Amino acid sequence: MVKELSVSEELLVQSIYLVRNQKVMLDFDLATLYGVETRSLKQQVKRNPERFPPDFIFQLTRTEWAELITVCDKLPENIQHYPALPLAFTEQRVAMLSSVLRSKRAIIVNIAIMRAFVNLRQLIDANKDLVRRIDSLEEKYDKKFSLVFEAIKELIRKENLPRKKIGYQI
């Protein structure tokens, strides 16, 4: 039974968006993962406002939604034209969904989502380390190559100066 309920981490990572400088998952993706209707998910959120404070869950503005539609080509066509704006859940509030949606699938999906967020955070941290290393290498080699560039510039400058004529002159 557990194998049937497993969730692809790749699918989860594709469902994480960056909105307002926060990693979020949108209500329709979560509803699909949890095996419920989007309407039911939103209803549970409204019935449990103490579990979903506004700093951890927010509704996208028309502008944010339009921008997300243009940037993300993986959004289903029917979702793009849905009149209601989606809710965005931060990592902390996604964790609360399993307590509101009480099912075995909710627990398994929730664990998979938390793992995906952790792996994404580790990937970002690894990239930050790589960027730092590249910056330090650039700095190190910029100093060494600046001498080479100066020598080349000096040669070019000397080449453009009028030369003293050599040889037999009348």
Sine and cosine of phi, psi and omega as CSV:
sin_phi,cos_phi,sin_psi,cos_psi,sin_omega,cos_omega
0.00,0.00,-0.63,0.77,-0.03,-1.00
-0.91,0.42,-0.61,0.80,0.01,-1.00
-0.88,0.47,-0.61,0.79,0.02,-1.00
-0.89,0.45,-0.51,0.86,-0.08,-1.00
-1.00,-0.06,0.02,1.00,-0.02,-1.00
-0.90,0.43,0.47,-0.88,-0.07,-1.00
-0.84,-0.54,0.72,-0.69,0.00,-1.00
-0.94,0.35,0.79,-0.62,0.01,-1.00
-0.92,0.40,-0.55,0.84,0.03,-1.00
-0.89,0.46,-0.67,0.74,0.04,-1.00
-0.89,0.46,-0.65,0.76,0.00,-1.00
-0.91,0.42,-0.72,0.69,-0.03,-1.00
-0.89,0.46,-0.59,0.81,0.04,-1.00
-0.93,0.37,-0.32,0.95,-0.01,-1.00
-1.00,-0.03,0.04,1.00,0.01,-1.00
-0.99,-0.17,0.82,-0.57,-0.04,-1.00
-0.89,-0.46,0.35,-0.94,0.07,-1.00
-0.96,-0.27,0.94,-0.34,0.01,-1.00
-0.75,-0.66,0.75,-0.66,-0.03,-1.00
0.82,0.58,0.62,0.79,-0.01,-1.00
0.87,0.50,0.48,0.88,0.05,-1.00
-0.77,-0.64,0.59,-0.80,0.12,-0.99
-0.99,0.16,0.84,-0.54,-0.06,-1.00
-0.72,-0.70,0.31,-0.95,0.17,-0.99
-0.87,-0.49,0.60,-0.80,-0.06,-1.00
-1.00,-0.06,0.44,-0.90,-0.12,-0.99
-0.83,0.56,-0.65,0.76,-0.05,-1.00
-0.93,0.36,-0.57,0.82,0.07,-1.00
-0.92,0.38,-0.70,0.72,0.01,-1.00
-0.89,0.45,-0.67,0.75,0.01,-1.00
-0.87,0.50,-0.67,0.74,0.03,-1.00
-0.89,0.45,-0.72,0.69,-0.01,-1.00
-0.89,0.46,-0.67,0.74,-0.04,-1.00
-0.99,0.16,-0.16,0.99,0.03,-1.00
0.97,0.25,0.53,0.85,0.05,-1.00
-0.81,-0.59,0.21,-0.98,0.08,-1.00
-0.97,0.23,0.50,-0.87,0.03,-1.00
-0.85,0.52,-0.64,0.77,0.01,-1.00
-0.85,0.52,-0.69,0.72,0.00,-1.00
-0.91,0.41,-0.65,0.76,0.01,-1.00
-0.89,0.46,-0.74,0.68,0.02,-1.00
-0.89,0.46,-0.59,0.80,0.01,-1.00
-0.89,0.45,-0.68,0.74,0.03,-1.00
-0.90,0.43,-0.60,0.80,0.03,-1.00
-0.90,0.43,-0.70,0.72,-0.01,-1.00
-0.92,0.39,-0.53,0.85,0.00,-1.00
-0.97,0.24,-0.29,0.96,-0.04,-1.00
-0.80,-0.59,0.88,0.47,-0.08,-1.00
-0.91,0.42,-0.44,0.90,0.00,-1.00
-0.93,0.37,-0.40,0.92,0.03,-1.00
-1.00,0.05,-0.24,0.97,-0.09,-1.00
-0.75,-0.66,0.95,0.31,0.01,-1.00
-0.92,0.39,0.42,-0.91,-0.10,-1.00
-0.89,0.45,-0.32,0.95,0.02,-1.00
-0.99,0.15,-0.15,0.99,0.04,-1.00
-0.91,-0.42,-0.15,0.99,0.05,-1.00
-0.58,-0.82,0.70,-0.71,0.00,-1.00
-0.51,-0.86,0.38,-0.93,0.05,-1.00
-1.00,-0.07,0.71,-0.71,0.01,-1.00
-0.92,0.40,0.55,-0.83,0.10,-0.99
-0.99,0.17,0.25,-0.97,0.04,-1.00
-0.85,0.53,-0.66,0.75,-0.01,-1.00
-0.90,0.44,-0.73,0.68,0.00,-1.00
-0.88,0.48,-0.67,0.74,-0.03,-1.00
-0.91,0.41,-0.69,0.73,0.02,-1.00
-0.88,0.47,-0.66,0.75,0.01,-1.00
-0.91,0.42,-0.67,0.75,0.00,-1.00
-0.90,0.43,-0.63,0.78,0.03,-1.00
-0.89,0.45,-0.67,0.74,-0.02,-1.00
-0.95,0.32,-0.53,0.85,-0.05,-1.00
-0.99,0.14,-0.59,0.81,-0.10,-1.00
-0.98,-0.21,0.91,-0.42,0.02,-1.00
-1.00,0.04,-0.06,1.00,-0.04,-1.00
-1.00,-0.04,0.00,1.00,0.02,-1.00
-0.95,0.31,0.72,-0.69,0.01,-1.00
-0.88,0.47,0.58,-0.82,-0.06,-1.00
-0.85,0.53,-0.69,0.73,-0.03,-1.00
-0.91,0.41,-0.50,0.87,0.02,-1.00
-0.95,0.30,-0.62,0.79,-0.05,-1.00
-0.87,0.49,-0.51,0.86,-0.06,-1.00
-0.97,-0.26,0.18,0.98,0.02,-1.00
-0.95,0.32,0.71,-0.70,-0.11,-0.99
-0.93,0.36,-0.50,0.87,-0.04,-1.00
-0.99,0.14,0.65,-0.76,0.06,-1.00
-0.97,0.23,0.64,-0.77,-0.04,-1.00
-0.97,0.26,0.42,-0.91,0.13,-0.99
-1.00,0.02,0.62,-0.79,0.04,-1.00
-0.94,-0.34,0.79,-0.61,-0.01,-1.00
-0.95,-0.32,0.81,-0.59,0.10,-0.99
-0.97,0.23,0.16,-0.99,-0.04,-1.00
-0.82,0.58,-0.66,0.75,-0.04,-1.00
-0.90,0.43,-0.59,0.81,-0.04,-1.00
-0.99,0.12,-0.43,0.90,0.10,-1.00
-0.88,0.48,-0.60,0.80,0.02,-1.00
-0.88,0.48,-0.53,0.85,-0.01,-1.00
-0.96,0.28,-0.39,0.92,-0.06,-1.00
-0.88,0.48,-0.57,0.82,-0.01,-1.00
-0.92,0.40,-0.45,0.89,0.03,-1.00
-0.98,0.19,-0.40,0.92,0.02,-1.00
-1.00,0.01,-0.66,0.75,0.05,-1.00
-1.00,-0.09,1.00,-0.03,-0.15,-0.99
-1.00,0.04,1.00,-0.07,0.07,-1.00
-0.44,-0.90,0.29,-0.96,0.02,-1.00
-0.90,0.44,-0.63,0.78,0.02,-1.00
-0.88,0.47,-0.66,0.76,-0.01,-1.00
-0.87,0.50,-0.65,0.76,-0.01,-1.00
-0.92,0.39,-0.73,0.68,-0.02,-1.00
-0.90,0.43,-0.70,0.71,0.01,-1.00
-0.89,0.45,-0.66,0.75,-0.02,-1.00
-0.88,0.47,-0.68,0.73,0.03,-1.00
-0.89,0.46,-0.69,0.72,0.01,-1.00
-0.89,0.45,-0.64,0.77,0.01,-1.00
-0.91,0.42,-0.70,0.71,0.01,-1.00
-0.88,0.48,-0.64,0.76,0.04,-1.00
-0.90,0.43,-0.64,0.77,0.01,-1.00
-0.90,0.44,-0.68,0.73,0.03,-1.00
-0.89,0.46,-0.66,0.75,0.01,-1.00
-0.90,0.44,-0.73,0.69,0.01,-1.00
-0.89,0.46,-0.63,0.78,0.04,-1.00
-0.90,0.44,-0.67,0.74,0.03,-1.00
-0.89,0.45,-0.66,0.75,0.03,-1.00
-0.90,0.43,-0.63,0.78,0.02,-1.00
-0.90,0.43,-0.68,0.73,0.03,-1.00
-0.90,0.44,-0.68,0.73,0.03,-1.00
-0.89,0.46,-0.65,0.76,0.02,-1.00
-0.89,0.45,-0.64,0.77,0.02,-1.00
-0.92,0.40,-0.60,0.80,0.04,-1.00
-0.88,0.48,-0.66,0.75,0.02,-1.00
-0.90,0.44,-0.66,0.75,0.03,-1.00
-0.89,0.45,-0.67,0.74,0.03,-1.00
-0.89,0.46,-0.68,0.73,0.04,-1.00
-0.87,0.50,-0.68,0.73,0.00,-1.00
-0.90,0.43,-0.69,0.73,0.01,-1.00
-0.89,0.45,-0.69,0.73,0.02,-1.00
-0.86,0.50,-0.68,0.73,-0.01,-1.00
-0.92,0.39,-0.60,0.80,0.05,-1.00
-0.91,0.40,-0.67,0.74,0.03,-1.00
-0.87,0.49,-0.70,0.71,0.00,-1.00
-0.88,0.47,-0.70,0.71,-0.02,-1.00
-0.89,0.45,-0.74,0.67,-0.06,-1.00
-0.98,0.18,-0.41,0.91,0.09,-1.00
-0.87,0.48,-0.65,0.76,0.01,-1.00
-0.90,0.43,-0.68,0.73,-0.02,-1.00
-0.93,0.36,-0.68,0.74,-0.04,-1.00
-0.97,0.23,-0.33,0.94,0.04,-1.00
-0.89,0.46,-0.58,0.82,0.07,-1.00
-0.89,0.45,-0.67,0.75,0.01,-1.00
-0.91,0.43,-0.70,0.71,-0.01,-1.00
-0.90,0.44,-0.63,0.78,0.05,-1.00
-0.89,0.45,-0.66,0.75,0.02,-1.00
-0.90,0.44,-0.66,0.75,0.03,-1.00
-0.90,0.44,-0.69,0.73,0.02,-1.00
-0.88,0.48,-0.65,0.76,0.02,-1.00
-0.89,0.45,-0.68,0.74,0.04,-1.00
-0.89,0.45,-0.67,0.75,0.02,-1.00
-0.90,0.43,-0.67,0.74,0.00,-1.00
-0.89,0.46,-0.69,0.72,0.01,-1.00
-0.91,0.41,-0.57,0.82,-0.02,-1.00
-0.92,0.40,-0.50,0.86,-0.03,-1.00
-0.99,0.11,-0.21,0.98,0.03,-1.00
-0.97,0.26,0.52,-0.85,0.04,-1.00
-0.91,0.41,0.68,-0.74,-0.05,-1.00
-1.00,0.00,0.50,-0.87,0.10,-1.00
-0.98,0.22,0.77,-0.63,-0.04,-1.00
-0.96,0.28,0.65,-0.76,0.04,-1.00
-0.86,-0.52,0.32,-0.95,0.03,-1.00
0.96,-0.28,-0.13,-0.99,-0.07,-1.00
-0.96,0.27,0.78,-0.63,0.02,-1.00
-0.86,-0.50,0.63,-0.78,0.03,-1.00
-0.98,-0.21,0.00,0.00,0.00,0.00
